[in-house]
Amino acid sequence: MKSEPMPDAPGPDAPGVENLPEAHSGNDPYWEHLKKVNDVFYDQIKTADQKAAYLFTFMVAFLLASAEGRDIFSIAAYQNAMILEAAIRAAMAVAVLFTLFSALGVVLPRRLAKGTSLFWGAWPEQGYRVLSAREKGDTTFLFDEYARNVENLATLARRKFRLVGIAFRGLMVWLACYVLLLAVGPAS
């Protein structure tokens, strides 16, 4: 029984990892571009991790240094508050947790199903593939590995930046709640 290709699947002549051109020796602009894309995506992943670390550090500092930060998780603060103040505190608590967990999600280790020799977590299996390609004189192996790695890095960067965006939205909600809490809270 022959399976039908998916309607949106690329045809056999479409560019993709399985249909990559042969790598050329010397100064192949596509090979150079692929290496550059790999480096750029890797840097973007580091940037997402740094942004998440800043957000996480900021939120923890807020919780530890601010009385309002500590009070949003105190039952007594809700019992003694007006309804509007309690609602703002609750929204603020959710925003803080949302931001913290989103930031943590960015830096959690991930493993994709299709590892390459450029990812330490895929060794030693990928190391055997490198040695096998070398023994066979497979000149396209390195180009293919970079192409697969670029796909993996793009997937990771998309996931990380989606979570960074969510964390920043949580931070904006937290900030709005903080200002509102200061506005509706009792005068000191």
N, C-alpha and C positions, 0 to 999 in steps of 0.2 A: 504494500500500500504506500503510495507516494504522497508525501505531505505537501500541501500548497504553501507557497510563501505568504507571509503576512502582507496585507495590502500596503502598509506603510514601510515595509522592509526595502532596503536598497537592492537594486538589481545586481547581477554578478559583475557588471562593469563599474559600479559605483565605488568611489574611494572609501576605504575603511581599513581597519587593522588587517583584515584578512587579504586585502587586495592592494597592499602597499607597493610602491615602485621599488625596484632594486636600488640599494644604496650604491652610490658611485664613490670611487676613491677621489681624493683631492678636495676641492672646494665646491661641494654640492650645496647650493643655496637652500634647498629644502631640508637637508640634514642640519645645516647651521640654524635655520629657523626653528626646527623642531627642538634642538637643544636650548635655544633661547626661550621658547614657549615653556619648556620644562622648568627652566630656572625662574621665569616670571611667576608661574603658577605656584611653585614652591615658596617663593617670597610672599605671595598673596596668602598662602596658608599660614605662614609665620605671622603676617600682619593680623589676620583674624584671631589667632591665638593671643597676640599681644593686646588687642582691643578687649578681648574677653577677660584677660587677666586684670586689666585696668578697671573694668566694670566690677569684677568680683572684689577686688581690693577696695574700691570706693564704697561698695555696698557694705562690706564687712566693717570698714572704718566707721561708716554711718551708724551701724547697729551697735558698735562698741562705744563710740564717743558721744552719741547723742541721746539725751533723755527721751526724746520723741521716738528715736529708733528702738530703744529698749522697750518703751511703753506700748508699741503697736502689737507686741506679743504677750502683754500682761492682761489677764482677765479683769483685774481690779480697775484698770484704766477704762475698760469698756463699761463696767458696772457704774462707774461714777461720771460717765460722759453723757452729754446730750445725744439724741438720736443722730443728728447730722454729724457731730464729731465722731461718734462710734462708727458710722458708715464710712467716713473719710479714713479713719484709722484702719478699718478692715480692708478698704481698697488699697491703702498704702502697704499693708502687710502682704496682700496678694501680689502687688507689684514688686515688692522687694524679693519675695520668694521666686516669682516668675523670672526676674532678672538674674538672681543668683543661680537658679537651676539652668537657665538658658546659657549663661556664661560657662558654667561647668560642662554643659553638653558640648560646647565648642572645643574644649581642651581634652575631653575624654579620648583615649586612644581608639582608633578605628582600624578595622581590617576589612579590606574589600575582597570579594571572592576571587578576583583575578589579579593576584600579586605579580610583580615583575622582579627582575634581578636588581632593580634600583631601590627596592624596599627591604630593609633589614628583616622585617617580620616574615618574609617569604623564603628566607634561607633556612636550611641548606638546599631545599628542593630546587630553587631557582639557580643556585650555584652549579648544580649538576647540569642544568640546561645551558649555562654559559660555557662550561667546559665541553659539553657535547657539541655545541655550535662551533666552538674553536677547532675541535678535532675534525669536524666535517668541512671546515673552511666556509661555513655559512656566512656570507658577507652581508646578508640582509638582517641578520639576527639583531644587531645593535640598533639599527633603525627601527625595527619592529618593537624592540623593548622600550625605546624612547616614546614611540607612538602610544603604546599601551600605558606607559607610565603617565603620559600627558593626560590620557583619558581618566586614569585614576586620580590624578591631582586635580583635574577639573571637577570631578565628582565630589571630592573632599572639600574643595574650596567652596563649591555651591552650598553644600550642607553647612559648613562652618559659617559662611557669611549670612545664611538664612537665620541661623541661631544668634549671630551677633546682632542682626537687625531686630530680632524679637527682644533680645536683651536691652537694646537701646530704647525700644518702645516701652518696655517695662520701666526703664529709668525715667523716661519722660512722664509716665503716669505717676511714678513715685514722686517726682519733683513737683508735679501739679498738686498732688495730695499733700505734700509737705507744706507748700505755700498755703493751701486751703486750711490745713490744720492750724497753722500759725494765725490765720485770719479769723477763724471761728473759735479758737481756744480761748480760755479765760485769760484776762490781762494779768500780767505778772506784777 
